[in-house]
Each structure stands twice: as C-alpha cells, then as structure tokens.
Amino acid sequence: MKIGKIILIVLGVALIALGVKGLMDIPGQKAMLEAAVYLNEPVVLPENEGKLVIIHGKPEMTAPAYDEELGLTLDTIKAYRYAEEYKQTSAEQLEYKYAWVSKGQKSIMGKASVGEFALDEKTLVGLPADSEYDGFDTAELAANDYVLGRGKTKEGAPTERWWVIVGGKYYYDAFEYSGKLDIPHLTREMNKEIALEREGAKAYAYKVYTGAGEQEMTIAGIQQGNLLVADDTLGPIMKDGVLSKEQVLSANQGGIMGGSVVFMLIGAVLAVLGLRKPKAKPGSDCATENA
C-alpha cells in the first residue's frame, strides 16, 4: 500500500475518532451547563467562586490588542493577522518566478470585560474577527518605517486588504491597479526589476472584531475572582444575543453534534479514498493472459 493511501486512512480514522468522542462528550457537557449558575446581571458574587457561571452583556474593551512582533497597536479586542513574504518561488530555464508566499496566521488579543467580569484570553478566542482593519496609527507606522498599501498580494484573491509592508515598498502592477497601461512600469516588471526590489519584503494584514460595546453576548466560564475563565472541557462559549440557560445548552449541543458529524463524514471519505483500489488500466487483463 502506498504511503499516500496510508496517510489518508490514518487521517480518516483520526477524524472519525474525534467525531465519536464529541458525541460521547455531549452528556457530560450538558450536565455541566445544567448545573451552571445563570446571572441576570454580570456581577461577581463570592458564593459563585470556582463555579461555572453564565452571564450576558456587551463586551467592553479595557486594553487594545497589541502586535508585539511589529510594535503595532490595534483598536480592537481581538485581531487575526495574516503574514506573507515576497520571495523567489522557482527557477526554470533561467526564468525566475516570484510571488507572495503565506507565512501563516496568528491571533492577537487585547483585554475586555463584561460588567464586573474580566474575560480571559481563552474566552476571547470565541469572538469573531471578520472585518478588514484599516485603523492603523500613522505615528507607529512612521516610527517603524513601515509602508501601508491597499491591494491583493495573490492573483485572483477575492478581496483587497490594507497591508503593512515591512522591509520594502509594496508595488502593484500598474496595468491592473491604475486602470491604464504604464509602459515603463510594465517594462521593469517584465525585466524582474520590481520583483528584485521587493524580494524579502513582508506584508501583514489584519481582520478584527468590531462589536465591542455594541453587541450583547452570552458567555459561560469559571468564576475565578473577578476573572471569567473558559472551562477546559467546554472551551470558550460566546453566543450572540441574550440567551437563557436552556438556549445556551441547546446551541452548545447543536454545535458539538454538527461538528462531530462533519468530522465523521470527512473521515469516512478519506478512509474510503485510502482503501479504494486503483482502476485497472485498459488491456492489463489481456497482457496478463498473454503472459
């Protein structure tokens, strides 16, 4: 059996196992949420210390997210950073090709509170970061010698983003972004002059959470002093709107079941692909008989 097929089978079995585990965890998580203390007001009460509590309110930012690596302050509770680097990707017959290559993603957290509760970082992970960010501090950009540009680093990308460019300028193809044919620019592009100039440059873009102080949310966690900590078993529970305990329980159970079923279906497909025998090539039977 080929290595590729073995990998497919192993991944398939692992996903099926995760799905089954999720379904088996439902009764225990249901019991935990049923025993949780539901608070009509987000206040810290001594008798709830160490207990699972459910609160609701509008998350307020108490400290903005800060990208320590780049030295940038982001006016949000949570940011999701995309990083890319411009580099040579191949060299075929002395034809050098360059492209923006993904260097991964990273979550960056600020600090927030709901009522008297501060929210821990594991809880903030549950916030959606789905809005493109453009509110950079120009003084921070200038102090770090960063360039800010708007555009697509990848051909065919569905949306444009604001990119913080580190270690060079971010060039656009003039004929694509200016709406007119710029012959000098096109010539430099064809001669790889622009590619060489921006080789090694890094680009960073951010998606952020924008609902601070505006959107009501229902949150569950362990009360530790005035800190609300995501439970290790339940994970971060943050639901839009003001929900009752029963609604939180139903939403959590539905999410687990849906995720488990998806894992099991994907796992089954991968396992079948790994176990499936390749189709015999036309004429192979005849060749065998003649032999």
TIDO-576005 format. One record per residue: residue number from 0; residue in one letter; chain; x, y, z of N, C-alpha, C, CB in turn. Coordinates in steps of 0.1 Angstrom, whole numbers. Glycine has a CB too. Example, Ala and Ser with C-alpha at 12.3 -4.5 7.8 and 13.67 -1.06 7.14 Angstrom:
BEGIN
    n  res  chain   n_px   n_py   n_pz  ca_px  ca_py  ca_pz   c_px   c_py   c_pz  cb_px  cb_py  cb_pz
    0    A      A    132    -57     78    123    -45     78    132    -33     78    113    -45     90
    1    S      A    128    -22     71    137    -11     71    129      0     79    141     -6     57
//
This chain:
BEGIN
    n  res  chain   n_px   n_py   n_pz  ca_px  ca_py  ca_pz   c_px   c_py   c_pz  cb_px  cb_py  cb_pz
    0    M      A      8    -12      0      0      0      0      9     12      0    -10      0     12
    1    K      A      5     22     -8     13     34    -10     12     43      3      9     42    -22
    2    I      A     23     51      5     23     60     17     11     69     17     36     68     17
    3    G      A      8     75      5     -3     84      4    -16     78      9     -5     89    -10
    4    K      A    -19     66      5    -31     59      9    -31     56     24    -33     46      2
    5    I      A    -20     53     30    -19     50     44    -22     63     52     -5     45     48
    6    I      A    -17     74     47    -19     87     54    -34     91     53    -11     99     47
    7    L      A    -40     88     42    -55     91     41    -63     83     51    -60     88     27
    8    I      A    -59     70     52    -66     61     61    -64     66     76    -61     46     60
    9    V      A    -52     69     79    -49     73     93    -56     86     96    -34     76     95
   10    L      A    -56     96     87    -63    108     89    -78    106     90    -61    118     78
   11    G      A    -84     97     82    -98     94     82   -102     88     95   -101     84     71
   12    V      A    -94     78    100    -97     72    113    -96     82    124    -87     60    116
   13    A      A    -86     91    124    -85    101    134    -97    110    135    -72    109    132
   14    L      A   -101    114    123   -113    123    123   -126    116    128   -115    129    109
   15    I      A   -127    104    124   -139     96    129   -138     95    144   -139     82    122
   16    A      A   -126     92    149   -125     91    164   -128    104    171   -111     87    167
   17    L      A   -124    115    165   -127    128    171   -142    131    171   -120    140    163
   18    G      A   -149    127    160   -163    128    159   -171    120    169   -168    125    145
   19    V      A   -166    108    171   -172     99    181   -170    104    195   -167     84    180
   20    K      A   -158    109    197   -155    115    211   -164    127    214   -140    119    212
   21    G      A   -166    135    203   -175    147    205   -189    143    209   -175    155    193
   22    L      A   -194    133    202   -208    128    206   -208    122    220   -212    117    195
   23    M      A   -198    115    224   -197    109    237   -196    120    248   -186     99    238
   24    D      A   -190    131    244   -189    142    254   -201    150    257   -178    151    250
   25    I      A   -211    148    248   -224    156    249   -230    155    263   -233    153    238
   26    P      A   -233    143    268   -240    142    281   -232    149    292   -241    127    285
   27    G      A   -219    147    293   -211    154    303   -212    169    303   -197    149    303
   28    Q      A   -211    174    290   -212    189    289   -226    194    292   -207    193    275
   29    K      A   -236    186    288   -249    190    291   -251    191    306   -259    180    285
   30    A      A   -246    182    314   -248    182    328   -240    194    334   -242    169    334
   31    M      A   -229    197    329   -221    209    334   -229    222    332   -208    210    327
   32    L      A   -235    224    320   -242    236    317   -255    236    325   -245    237    302
   33    E      A   -262    225    327   -274    225    335   -271    229    350   -280    210    335
   34    A      A   -259    226    355   -255    229    368   -250    243    370   -245    219    374
   35    A      A   -248    250    358   -242    264    359   -251    274    365   -239    268    344
   36    V      A   -245    284    371   -253    295    378   -255    305    367   -245    301    390
   37    Y      A   -268    308    365   -272    318    355   -274    332    362   -285    314    347
   38    L      A   -267    342    357   -267    355    364   -275    365    355   -253    361    367
   39    N      A   -285    371    360   -292    382    353   -284    394    351   -306    385    359
   40    E      A   -275    397    360   -266    408    360   -251    403    361   -269    419    371
   41    P      A   -242    408    353   -228    403    354   -220    408    366   -221    407    341
   42    V      A   -224    403    377   -218    408    390   -210    396    396   -228    413    400
   43    V      A   -199    399    403   -191    389    409   -196    387    423   -176    393    410
   44    L      A   -201    374    426   -206    370    439   -197    360    445   -221    365    438
   45    P      A   -193    362    458   -184    352    465   -189    338    464   -182    356    479
   46    E      A   -202    336    465   -207    322    466   -205    314    453   -222    322    470
   47    N      A   -202    322    442   -200    315    429   -186    313    425   -206    324    418
   48    E      A   -177    315    435   -162    313    432   -160    298    429   -154    317    445
   49    G      A   -153    296    417   -149    283    413   -161    276    405   -145    275    424
   50    K      A   -172    282    404   -183    276    397   -184    281    383   -197    279    405
   51    L      A   -191    273    375   -194    277    361   -206    287    361   -198    264    352
   52    V      A   -204    298    356   -215    308    356   -218    313    341   -211    321    364
   53    I      A   -230    317    339   -234    322    326   -238    336    327   -246    313    320
   54    I      A   -232    345    320   -235    359    321   -239    365    307   -223    367    327
   55    H      A   -244    377    307   -247    383    294   -244    398    295   -261    380    289
   56    G      A   -241    404    284   -238    419    284   -230    422    272   -231    423    297
   57    K      A   -226    435    271   -218    439    260   -203    440    263   -222    454    255
   58    P      A   -195    432    257   -180    432    260   -174    446    257   -173    422    251
   59    E      A   -168    451    267   -161    464    266   -146    463    266   -166    474    278
   60    M      A   -140    469    257   -125    468    256   -118    476    267   -120    474    242
   61    T      A   -110    469    274   -102    476    285    -88    478    281   -103    468    298
   62    A      A    -83    471    271    -69    474    266    -69    468    251    -58    466    274
   63    P      A    -64    476    242    -64    472    228    -54    460    225    -61    483    219
   64    A      A    -57    453    214    -47    443    210    -34    449    206    -53    434    199
   65    Y      A    -23    443    209    -10    449    205     -1    438    199     -3    454    218
   66    D      A      3    440    187     12    431    180     26    434    184     10    433    164
   67    E      A     31    426    193     44    428    199     55    426    189     47    419    211
   68    E      A     53    417    179     63    415    169     66    427    160     59    403    161
   69    L      A     55    434    157     56    445    148     56    459    155     45    445    137
   70    G      A     52    459    168     51    471    175     39    479    171     63    479    174
   71    L      A     27    473    168     15    480    163      4    478    173     12    475    149
   72    T      A     -3    489    176    -15    489    184    -27    488    175    -16    501    193
   73    L      A    -36    479    178    -48    476    170    -60    480    179    -49    462    165
   74    D      A    -69    488    174    -80    493    181    -92    483    181    -85    506    176
   75    T      A    -89    472    188    -99    460    188    -96    451    200    -99    453    175
   76    I      A   -105    443    204   -103    433    214    -95    421    209   -116    428    220
   77    K      A    -99    417    196    -92    406    190    -89    408    175   -102    393    191
   78    A      A    -77    404    171    -73    405    158    -68    392    153    -62    417    156
   79    Y      A    -69    390    140    -63    378    133    -54    383    122    -75    369    127
   80    R      A    -41    380    124    -31    385    115    -27    375    104    -18    389    123
   81    Y      A    -26    380     92    -22    373     80     -8    378     76    -32    374     68
   82    A      A      2    369     74     15    373     71     20    366     58     25    369     82
   83    E      A     26    374     49     31    369     37     45    375     34     22    373     25
   84    E      A     53    368     26     66    373     22     68    371      7     77    364     30
   85    Y      A     75    381      1     77    381    -13     90    374    -15     77    395    -19
   86    K      A     90    363    -23    103    356    -25    102    348    -38    105    346    -13
   87    Q      A    114    344    -42    115    336    -54    109    322    -51    130    335    -58
   88    T      A    101    318    -60     94    305    -58     99    294    -67     79    307    -61
   89    S      A    105    298    -78    110    288    -87    120    294    -97     99    280    -95
   90    A      A    128    285   -103    138    290   -114    138    279   -124    152    293   -108
   91    E      A    131    281   -135    131    271   -146    137    277   -159    116    267   -148
   92    Q      A    147    271   -164    154    275   -176    157    290   -175    144    273   -188
   93    L      A    164    293   -164    168    307   -161    157    317   -160    178    312   -172
   94    E      A    144    312   -159    133    321   -157    129    321   -143    121    317   -166
   95    Y      A    132    332   -136    129    333   -121    115    337   -119    140    342   -114
   96    K      A    108    330   -110     94    334   -107     93    338    -92     85    322   -110
   97    Y      A     86    349    -90     85    354    -76     70    355    -73     91    368    -75
   98    A      A     67    354    -60     53    355    -56     52    358    -41     45    342    -59
   99    W      A     41    363    -36     38    365    -22     35    351    -16     27    375    -19
  100    V      A     42    347     -6     40    333      0     35    335     14     53    325     -1
  101    S      A     25    327     17     19    328     31     29    323     41      7    319     32
  102    K      A     30    331     52     39    328     63     31    324     76     48    339     67
  103    G      A     18    322     74      9    317     85      0    328     90     17    312     96
  104    Q      A     -8    324    100    -17    333    106    -15    333    122    -32    330    103
  105    K      A    -20    343    128    -18    344    143    -29    352    149     -4    351    146
  106    S      A    -34    348    161    -44    355    168    -37    365    178    -54    346    176
  107    I      A    -43    377    179    -37    387    188    -48    392    197    -30    398    181
  108    M      A    -47    391    210    -58    395    219    -55    408    227    -60    384    229
  109    G      A    -65    416    229    -65    427    238    -71    422    251    -72    439    233
  110    K      A    -77    431    258    -84    428    271    -98    434    271    -76    433    283
  111    A      A   -108    426    277   -122    431    277   -128    426    290   -129    425    265
  112    S      A   -140    432    292   -148    429    304   -162    430    300   -144    438    316
  113    V      A   -170    422    308   -185    423    308   -190    426    322   -192    410    301
  114    G      A   -195    437    325   -199    441    338   -187    440    347   -210    431    343
  115    E      A   -188    433    358   -177    432    368   -167    421    364   -182    429    382
  116    F      A   -169    414    354   -161    403    350   -150    407    339   -169    391    345
  117    A      A   -138    404    342   -128    405    331   -128    391    324   -113    408    337
  118    L      A   -126    392    311   -126    379    303   -112    375    300   -134    382    289
  119    D      A   -110    362    302    -96    356    300    -94    355    285    -94    343    307
  120    E      A    -81    353    281    -77    352    267    -84    340    260    -62    351    266
  121    K      A    -85    329    267    -92    317    261   -106    320    258    -91    305    270
  122    T      A   -113    328    265   -127    332    263   -127    341    250   -133    339    275
  123    L      A   -118    350    249   -118    360    238   -116    353    225   -107    370    240
  124    V      A   -110    341    225   -108    333    213   -121    331    206   -101    320    216
  125    G      A   -132    331    213   -145    328    208   -151    340    200   -155    324    218
  126    L      A   -145    352    201   -150    363    194   -147    362    179   -144    376    199
  127    P      A   -156    366    170   -154    366    156   -145    377    151   -167    365    148
  128    A      A   -135    375    144   -126    385    138   -128    385    123   -111    384    142
  129    D      A   -138    393    118   -142    391    104   -143    404     96   -155    384    103
  130    S      A   -137    415    102   -138    428     95   -123    432     91   -145    439    103
  131    E      A   -121    437     79   -108    441     75   -104    454     83   -108    444     59
  132    Y      A    -92    454     87    -87    465     96    -79    475     88    -79    460    107
  133    D      A    -83    488     90    -75    499     84    -72    511     93    -83    504     72
  134    G      A    -75    509    106    -73    520    116    -59    520    122    -83    518    126
  135    F      A    -49    519    114    -35    519    119    -31    533    124    -25    514    109
  136    D      A    -23    533    135    -17    545    140     -6    550    131    -12    543    155
  137    T      A     -8    561    124      2    565    114     16    568    121     -3    578    107
  138    A      A     15    573    133     28    576    141     36    563    143     25    583    154
  139    E      A     29    552    146     36    539    148     42    534    135     26    529    154
  140    L      A     34    536    124     39    531    111     52    539    107     28    533    100
  141    A      A     51    552    109     63    560    106     75    557    115     59    575    107
  142    A      A     72    555    128     83    552    137     91    539    133     78    552    151
  143    N      A     83    530    128     89    517    124     93    516    109     79    506    127
  144    D      A     91    527    102     95    528     88     87    518     80    110    525     86
  145    Y      A     74    516     83     65    507     76     58    515     65     55    500     86
  146    V      A     54    508     54     46    513     44     32    507     44     53    511     30
  147    L      A     22    515     42      8    510     42      3    510     28     -1    518     52
  148    G      A     -2    499     23     -8    498     10    -20    490      9      3    493      0
  149    R      A    -29    493     -1    -41    485     -2    -40    477    -15    -53    494     -2
  150    G      A    -44    464    -14    -44    456    -27    -44    442    -24    -32    460    -35
  151    K      A    -42    434    -34    -42    419    -33    -27    414    -35    -51    413    -44
  152    T      A    -23    406    -26     -9    401    -28    -10    388    -37     -3    397    -15
  153    K      A    -21    382    -38    -23    370    -46    -32    373    -57    -28    358    -37
  154    E      A    -28    368    -69    -36    370    -81    -49    362    -79    -29    365    -94
  155    G      A    -60    368    -82    -73    361    -80    -79    362    -66    -72    347    -85
  156    A      A    -72    369    -57    -78    370    -43    -91    377    -44    -68    378    -34
  157    P      A   -101    372    -36   -115    377    -36   -116    391    -32   -124    368    -28
  158    T      A   -108    396    -22   -109    409    -17    -95    416    -16   -116    409     -3
  159    E      A    -96    430    -15    -84    437    -13    -83    439      2    -84    451    -21
  160    R      A    -70    441      7    -68    444     21    -58    455     23    -63    431     28
  161    W      A    -58    461     35    -47    470     38    -36    462     44    -52    481     49
  162    W      A    -24    464     38    -12    456     41     -2    465     47     -7    449     29
  163    V      A      4    461     58     15    468     64     28    462     58     15    467     80
  164    I      A     36    469     51     47    464     44     60    467     52     49    470     30
  165    V      A     68    456     54     80    457     62     92    453     54     79    447     75
  166    G      A    102    462     53    114    459     46    113    462     31    117    445     48
  167    G      A    105    471     27    104    475     13     91    481      9    106    463      4
  168    K      A     89    485     -3     77    490     -8     68    480    -14     79    502    -18
  169    Y      A     55    482    -13     46    472    -20     42    478    -33     34    470    -10
  170    Y      A     46    471    -44     43    476    -57     31    468    -63     55    474    -66
  171    Y      A     23    476    -70     12    469    -77     15    469    -92     -1    477    -75
  172    D      A      9    460   -100     10    460   -114      2    472   -119      6    447   -121
  173    A      A      9    482   -125      2    494   -129    -10    491   -138     12    503   -137
  174    F      A     -9    482   -148    -20    479   -157    -32    473   -150    -15    471   -168
  175    E      A    -30    467   -138    -41    461   -131    -47    470   -121    -36    448   -123
  176    Y      A    -39    479   -114    -44    487   -103    -47    502   -107    -35    487    -92
  177    S      A    -41    507   -118    -43    521   -121    -53    522   -132    -30    527   -125
  178    G      A    -56    511   -139    -66    512   -150    -60    517   -163    -77    521   -146
  179    K      A    -47    519   -164    -41    523   -176    -28    515   -178    -39    538   -176
  180    L      A    -23    515   -190    -11    508   -193      1    517   -191    -11    503   -208
  181    D      A      9    513   -181     21    521   -178     33    514   -184     23    523   -162
  182    I      A     38    518   -195     48    511   -203     61    510   -194     51    518   -216
  183    P      A     66    521   -189     79    520   -181     77    510   -169     83    533   -175
  184    H      A     66    510   -162     64    501   -151     63    487   -156     51    505   -144
  185    L      A     56    485   -167     55    471   -173     68    466   -177     45    472   -185
  186    T      A     77    475   -183     90    470   -187     98    466   -175     97    482   -195
  187    R      A     98    474   -165    105    470   -152    100    457   -146    104    481   -142
  188    E      A     87    455   -147     80    443   -142     85    431   -150     65    444   -143
  189    M      A     85    432   -164     90    421   -172    104    418   -170     87    425   -187
  190    N      A    112    428   -167    127    426   -165    130    421   -151    134    438   -168
  191    K      A    120    418   -143    121    414   -129    128    424   -120    129    401   -129
  192    E      A    128    437   -125    135    447   -116    126    449   -104    136    460   -124
  193    I      A    113    450   -106    104    453    -94    104    441    -85     90    456    -99
  194    A      A    105    429    -90    105    417    -82    117    416    -73    104    404    -91
  195    L      A    129    420    -79    141    420    -72    141    431    -61    153    423    -81
  196    E      A    134    442    -63    134    453    -54    125    449    -41    128    465    -60
  197    R      A    115    442    -44    106    438    -32    109    424    -27     91    439    -37
  198    E      A    119    417    -32    122    404    -27    126    405    -12    133    397    -35
  199    G      A    120    397     -4    123    397     10    114    406     18    137    401     13
  200    A      A    106    414     12     96    422     19     85    414     25     90    433      9
  201    K      A     80    418     36     69    411     43     57    420     44     74    407     57
  202    A      A     45    413     42     33    421     43     24    415     53     26    420     29
  203    Y      A     17    423     61      8    419     72     -5    426     71     15    422     86
  204    A      A    -16    418     72    -30    423     71    -37    417     83    -37    420     58
  205    Y      A    -48    424     87    -55    420     99    -70    420     97    -52    430    111
  206    K      A    -76    410    103    -91    410    104    -94    412    119    -98    397     98
  207    V      A   -104    419    123   -107    423    137   -121    421    141   -102    437    140
  208    Y      A   -123    420    154   -137    421    160   -141    435    161   -137    413    173
  209    T      A   -153    438    157   -158    452    157   -170    455    166   -161    457    143
  210    G      A   -174    445    174   -187    446    181   -185    451    195   -194    433    181
  211    A      A   -173    455    200   -171    459    214   -180    471    218   -156    463    216
  212    G      A   -187    469    229   -196    479    234   -209    481    227   -189    492    234
  213    E      A   -211    472    217   -223    474    209   -232    461    209   -219    477    194
  214    Q      A   -226    450    208   -233    437    207   -235    429    220   -227    429    196
  215    E      A   -247    426    223   -249    418    235   -245    404    232   -264    418    239
  216    M      A   -238    398    242   -234    384    241   -236    376    254   -219    383    237
  217    T      A   -238    363    252   -240    354    264   -227    346    265   -253    345    263
  218    I      A   -221    346    277   -208    340    279   -208    330    291   -197    350    280
  219    A      A   -202    319    289   -201    309    301   -186    307    304   -208    296    297
  220    G      A   -183    306    317   -170    304    321   -169    302    336   -160    315    317
  221    I      A   -157    298    341   -155    296    355   -151    309    362   -144    285    358
  222    Q      A   -158    312    373   -155    324    380   -143    322    389   -167    329    389
  223    Q      A   -132    330    386   -120    330    394   -117    344    398   -108    323    386
  224    G      A   -121    348    410   -120    362    414   -130    370    406   -106    367    414
  225    N      A   -124    380    399   -133    388    390   -130    384    376   -130    403    392
  226    L      A   -123    373    374   -119    368    360   -129    356    356   -105    363    360
  227    L      A   -134    357    344   -142    346    338   -133    338    329   -155    352    331
  228    V      A   -131    326    333   -121    317    326   -128    306    318   -111    311    336
  229    A      A   -125    304    305   -131    294    297   -128    280    304   -126    294    283
  230    D      A   -139    272    305   -137    259    311   -129    250    301   -150    252    314
  231    D      A   -120    242    306   -111    233    298   -119    223    290   -101    226    306
  232    T      A   -130    218    296   -138    208    289   -148    215    279   -146    200    299
  233    L      A   -154    225    283   -164    232    274   -158    240    263   -174    240    282
  234    G      A   -146    246    267   -140    255    257   -147    269    258   -140    250    243
  235    P      A   -143    279    250   -149    292    250   -164    291    246   -141    302    242
  236    I      A   -173    296    253   -187    297    250   -191    311    249   -196    289    260
  237    M      A   -193    317    237   -197    330    235   -208    330    224   -185    340    231
  238    K      A   -220    334    228   -231    333    218   -237    347    216   -242    324    223
  239    D      A   -241    351    204   -247    364    201   -260    365    208   -248    366    186
  240    G      A   -263    377    214   -276    380    220   -277    375    234   -287    373    212
  241    V      A   -288    378    240   -291    374    254   -299    361    254   -299    385    262
  242    L      A   -292    350    258   -298    337    258   -301    332    272   -289    327    250
  243    S      A   -312    324    273   -315    317    285   -305    305    287   -329    312    286
  244    K      A   -305    299    299   -296    288    301   -300    276    291   -297    283    315
  245    E      A   -313    274    289   -318    264    280   -313    266    266   -333    263    280
  246    Q      A   -313    279    262   -309    282    248   -294    280    246   -312    297    245
  247    V      A   -286    284    257   -272    281    257   -269    267    255   -265    287    269
  248    L      A   -276    259    263   -274    244    263   -277    238    250   -283    237    274
  249    S      A   -288    243    244   -292    238    231   -282    242    220   -306    243    227
  250    A      A   -278    254    220   -268    259    210   -255    252    211   -266    274    211
  251    N      A   -250    249    223   -238    242    225   -239    228    221   -234    243    240
  252    Q      A   -250    221    224   -252    207    220   -253    206    205   -264    202    226
  253    G      A   -260    216    198   -261    215    184   -248    217    177   -271    226    179
  254    G      A   -240    226    183   -227    229    177   -218    216    177   -220    240    184
  255    I      A   -218    209    189   -210    197    191   -215    186    181   -211    192    205
  256    M      A   -228    185    180   -233    174    171   -230    177    157   -248    173    173
  257    G      A   -231    190    153   -228    193    139   -214    191    136   -232    208    136
  258    G      A   -205    196    145   -191    194    142   -187    179    142   -183    201    153
  259    S      A   -192    171    151   -189    157    152   -193    150    139   -196    151    164
  260    V      A   -205    153    134   -210    147    122   -201    150    110   -225    151    119
  261    V      A   -197    163    109   -188    167     98   -175    160     99   -186    183     99
  262    F      A   -169    159    111   -156    152    112   -158    137    108   -152    152    127
  263    M      A   -169    131    112   -171    117    108   -173    115     93   -183    111    116
  264    L      A   -180    124     87   -182    123     73   -169    125     65   -193    133     68
  265    I      A   -162    135     69   -149    138     62   -139    126     64   -142    151     67
  266    G      A   -139    121     77   -131    109     80   -134     97     72   -132    106     95
  267    A      A   -147     95     70   -152     83     62   -148     84     48   -167     82     63
  268    V      A   -149     97     42   -145     99     28   -130     96     26   -149    113     24
  269    L      A   -122    102     36   -107    100     35   -104     85     36   -100    108     46
  270    A      A   -110     78     45   -107     64     47   -111     56     35   -115     58     59
  271    V      A   -122     59     29   -127     52     16   -117     54      5   -141     56     12
  272    L      A   -112     67      4   -103     70     -7    -90     63     -5   -100     85     -7
  273    G      A    -86     61      8    -73     54     11    -75     39      8    -70     56     25
  274    L      A    -86     33     11    -88     19      9    -92     15     -6    -99     14     18
  275    R      A    -97     25    -13   -101     22    -27    -90     17    -36   -108     34    -33
  276    K      A    -92      6    -43    -82      1    -52    -82      9    -65    -84    -14    -55
  277    P      A    -70     11    -71    -70     19    -83    -76     10    -94    -55     23    -87
  278    K      A    -82     17   -104    -88     10   -115    -77      4   -124    -97     20   -124
  279    A      A    -80     -8   -129    -71    -15   -137    -70     -8   -151    -75    -30   -140
  280    K      A    -58     -7   -156    -56      0   -168    -61     -8   -180    -41      3   -171
  281    P      A    -67     -2   -190    -72     -9   -202    -62    -18   -208    -78      0   -212
  282    G      A    -65    -31   -210    -56    -40   -217    -47    -48   -207    -48    -33   -226
  283    S      A    -48    -44   -194    -39    -51   -185    -43    -65   -183    -40    -44   -171
  284    D      A    -56    -69   -184    -60    -83   -183    -55    -91   -194    -75    -84   -182
  285    C      A    -56    -85   -207    -51    -92   -218    -36    -95   -217    -54    -84   -231
  286    A      A    -29    -85   -212    -14    -86   -211    -11    -97   -202     -8    -73   -207
  287    T      A    -19    -98   -191    -16   -109   -181    -19   -123   -187    -25   -107   -169
  288    E      A    -30   -124   -195    -34   -137   -201    -23   -141   -211    -47   -136   -207
  289    N      A    -18   -131   -219     -8   -135   -229      5   -139   -222     -6   -123   -238
  290    A      A      8   -133   -211     20   -137   -204     19   -152   -199     23   -128   -192
//
